[in-house]
Amino acid sequence: MSDEKPAKPQPAGEQTGNLYSRKRVVRKVAPEEKLPFTVHLEELRWRLVYCIITVGVTFTVLYALSEGLFQMVRAPLGTDLVFLAPAEAFFVYLKISLYAAVFISMPMILYQIWEFVAPGLLGAERRYTGYFVVFGTVFFVVGAAFCYFAVLPFGLQFLIGYGGEGLKPMISVSEYISFLFLMTIAFGLVFELPVVILFMVRMGLVTPDWLARQRPYFVVLAFIVGAILTPPDVFSQVVMAVPMLILYEGSIIAARLMFPAKKKESAGD
């Protein structure tokens, strides 16, 4: 007879605590491992906590540099701003530091997004974590820089000059900061389009030929997205929709060059 004693069952509360512990839910999950839906929610919560902590620490550091950041963000306007409430100027520096912290924390945010989605992917696609984070960050920065250096200087001149005679612009600093960061974040997200499309082609979800056939629908979608993500004026809608169309066409060309096998398979169907 064996001298081993049967293991004592753990209390239900202790089992639940082990199941939902941080080390249990935030880790590399094996492809064959099945976890309850509530565990995925707990993982999402922890990954959001990591993003918030990263943004919070970065915000604390950037607040000491908020004066310099303010001079950078007002450069595209080229004129003085006004504040309409006693505390508005104070909150503007907080807002600038927070928006800038989100920009700088983008690699961590993209990494947490990928790690949350990756367990549902095939083993081959899981190896693309580094590529997703690096290229996702690069394209986001390129989109934000394109907005800051190319779109905003001309767009602001157009919008301010549209007022005509008898209308003197007195732009609130709070409204201007919100407008500027809304535009730059929107352009940064739009420039993620090639990363998303190439990844979908790599997974076999779409093909370059299928994307080419959807071109008319994407033209309409681009202008709808431009109307949603930008202020309610035709100029902002157009300057966002046109780069989206260029990126879409560039993504189709890149997909055909990078994944020729996918194209041959689709042609044979």
C-alpha positions in Angstrom: 0.0 0.0 0.0 1.2 3.5 -0.7 1.9 5.8 2.2 0.9 8.9 0.1 -1.9 10.8 1.5 -4.6 12.2 -0.8 -4.2 15.8 -1.5 -6.6 18.0 0.4 -8.9 20.0 -1.8 -8.3 23.7 -1.7 -11.2 25.9 -0.5 -13.3 27.4 -3.3 -12.1 30.9 -2.4 -8.5 29.9 -2.5 -8.9 28.2 -5.9 -10.6 31.3 -7.3 -7.9 33.5 -5.9 -5.2 31.4 -7.7 -7.2 31.5 -10.9 -7.5 35.2 -11.0 -4.2 36.2 -9.6 -2.1 38.6 -11.6 0.6 36.0 -12.4 -2.1 33.6 -13.6 -3.9 36.0 -16.0 -1.0 38.1 -17.3 1.3 35.6 -18.8 2.1 33.6 -22.0 -0.9 31.3 -22.7 -0.3 28.0 -24.5 -2.3 27.6 -27.7 -4.2 24.5 -26.4 -5.0 26.2 -23.0 -8.6 27.2 -22.5 -9.4 29.9 -19.9 -12.8 31.1 -18.7 -14.2 34.4 -20.2 -13.9 36.0 -16.7 -10.2 35.3 -16.7 -9.8 37.2 -20.0 -11.7 40.1 -18.4 -9.3 40.0 -15.5 -6.3 40.0 -17.9 -7.8 43.0 -19.7 -8.1 44.8 -16.4 -4.4 44.2 -15.5 -3.3 45.3 -18.9 -5.3 48.5 -18.6 -3.6 49.0 -15.2 -0.2 48.7 -16.8 -1.1 51.2 -19.5 -2.5 53.6 -16.9 0.6 53.4 -14.7 2.8 54.0 -17.7 0.8 57.0 -18.8 0.7 58.3 -15.2 4.5 58.1 -14.6 5.2 59.7 -18.0 2.6 62.4 -17.2 4.4 63.2 -13.9 7.7 63.6 -15.7 6.3 65.7 -18.6 4.4 68.1 -16.3 7.7 69.6 -15.3 8.3 70.3 -19.1 4.8 71.6 -19.8 5.9 75.1 -20.6 8.2 73.9 -23.4 5.5 71.5 -24.6 3.0 74.4 -24.8 5.4 76.5 -27.0 5.7 73.5 -29.3 1.9 72.9 -29.7 1.1 76.5 -30.3 3.8 76.8 -33.1 1.4 75.7 -35.9 -1.0 78.5 -35.0 1.5 81.2 -35.1 -0.5 83.6 -32.9 -1.4 84.3 -29.3 -4.1 82.4 -27.5 -6.6 83.5 -24.9 -8.1 81.8 -21.9 -11.7 82.5 -20.8 -11.8 81.3 -17.3 -9.4 81.8 -14.3 -8.4 78.1 -14.1 -8.3 77.4 -17.8 -4.6 78.1 -18.2 -3.8 75.8 -15.3 -5.8 72.9 -16.8 -4.3 73.5 -20.2 -0.8 72.5 -18.9 -2.3 69.4 -17.3 -4.1 68.5 -20.6 -0.9 69.0 -22.7 1.1 66.8 -20.3 -1.6 64.1 -20.4 -1.8 64.1 -24.2 1.9 64.0 -24.6 2.1 61.1 -22.1 -0.3 59.1 -24.2 1.9 59.7 -27.3 5.1 58.6 -25.5 3.4 55.6 -23.9 2.2 54.3 -27.2 4.7 51.5 -27.5 3.5 50.1 -24.1 -0.1 50.5 -25.1 0.4 48.7 -28.4 2.4 46.0 -26.7 -0.4 45.4 -24.1 -3.0 45.3 -26.9 -1.0 42.7 -28.8 -0.4 40.5 -25.8 -4.1 40.5 -25.0 -5.0 39.5 -28.6 -2.1 37.2 -29.3 -3.4 34.1 -27.4 -6.3 33.9 -30.0 -3.9 33.8 -32.9 -2.0 30.9 -34.5 1.5 30.1 -33.4 3.1 31.6 -36.5 1.4 35.0 -36.0 2.4 35.1 -32.3 6.0 35.7 -33.3 5.2 39.1 -34.7 4.9 40.9 -31.4 8.0 42.9 -31.9 7.1 43.9 -35.5 3.6 45.0 -34.5 4.9 47.2 -31.6 7.8 48.7 -33.7 5.9 49.3 -36.9 2.7 50.3 -35.1 4.7 53.0 -33.1 6.6 54.2 -36.2 3.4 54.6 -38.3 1.6 56.3 -35.4 4.5 58.8 -35.0 4.6 59.4 -38.8 0.9 60.1 -38.9 1.1 62.5 -36.0 4.1 64.2 -37.5 2.4 64.5 -40.9 -0.5 66.2 -39.2 1.7 68.5 -37.1 4.0 69.7 -39.9 1.9 69.4 -43.0 -1.8 69.5 -42.2 -2.1 71.9 -39.2 -0.2 74.9 -40.5 -2.2 75.1 -43.7 -5.4 73.9 -42.2 -5.4 76.4 -39.4 -4.6 79.3 -41.8 -7.5 78.2 -44.0 -10.0 77.8 -41.1 -9.0 81.1 -39.4 -9.0 83.0 -42.7 -12.4 81.6 -43.6 -13.9 84.0 -41.0 -13.6 86.9 -43.4 -13.9 90.6 -42.7 -15.5 91.7 -39.5 -14.6 88.5 -37.6 -11.5 88.7 -35.4 -10.2 85.4 -34.2 -9.8 85.0 -30.4 -9.0 81.3 -30.0 -9.4 79.8 -26.6 -6.2 77.9 -25.5 -8.2 75.0 -24.2 -10.2 74.6 -27.4 -7.1 74.9 -29.5 -5.2 72.2 -27.5 -8.2 69.8 -27.8 -8.4 70.5 -31.5 -4.7 69.9 -32.1 -4.4 66.7 -30.2 -7.6 65.3 -31.6 -6.2 65.8 -35.1 -2.8 64.4 -34.3 -4.1 61.3 -32.5 -6.7 60.8 -35.3 -4.0 60.9 -38.0 -1.7 58.7 -35.9 -4.5 56.0 -35.7 -5.3 56.4 -39.4 -1.6 55.8 -40.4 -1.9 52.4 -38.6 -3.9 51.2 -41.6 -0.9 49.6 -43.4 0.1 47.6 -40.3 -3.5 46.3 -39.9 -4.0 45.4 -43.6 -0.6 43.6 -43.9 -1.2 41.7 -40.8 -4.7 40.6 -42.0 -3.2 39.5 -45.4 -0.4 37.6 -43.6 -3.1 35.7 -41.5 -5.0 34.9 -44.7 -8.1 36.8 -43.6 -8.1 39.0 -46.8 -6.1 39.0 -50.1 -4.7 41.9 -52.1 -7.2 41.1 -54.9 -10.1 41.2 -52.5 -8.9 44.5 -51.1 -8.7 45.9 -54.6 -12.3 44.9 -55.3 -13.4 46.8 -52.2 -11.8 50.0 -53.3 -15.1 51.8 -54.1 -16.5 51.0 -50.7 -13.3 52.1 -48.9 -13.5 55.5 -50.7 -16.9 56.1 -49.0 -15.6 54.7 -45.7 -12.6 57.0 -45.8 -14.7 60.1 -46.0 -17.1 58.8 -43.3 -14.1 58.2 -40.9 -12.7 61.6 -41.8 -16.1 63.2 -40.9 -16.2 61.3 -37.6 -12.6 61.8 -36.4 -12.1 65.4 -37.5 -13.9 68.7 -36.7 -17.1 69.3 -38.7 -15.6 71.0 -41.7 -15.0 69.8 -45.2 -11.3 70.7 -45.3 -10.4 68.5 -42.3 -12.5 65.7 -43.7 -10.7 65.8 -47.1 -7.2 66.1 -45.7 -7.8 62.9 -43.6 -9.6 60.9 -46.3 -7.0 61.5 -49.0 -4.0 60.1 -47.0 -6.3 57.1 -46.0 -6.8 56.3 -49.7 -3.1 56.6 -50.4 -2.3 54.3 -47.5 -4.9 51.8 -48.7 -3.4 51.7 -52.2 0.1 51.5 -50.8 -0.9 48.6 -48.5 -2.4 46.7 -51.5 0.9 47.1 -53.4 3.0 46.2 -50.4 0.9 43.1 -49.7 1.3 41.9 -53.3 5.1 42.3 -53.1 5.5 40.8 -49.6 3.1 37.9 -49.9 3.0 36.8 -53.5 2.0 33.3 -52.5 -1.3 34.6 -51.1 -2.0 36.3 -54.4 -1.4 33.0 -56.4 -3.6 31.0 -54.0 -6.4 33.5 -54.4 -6.1 33.6 -58.2 -6.4 29.8 -58.3 -9.7 29.8 -56.4 
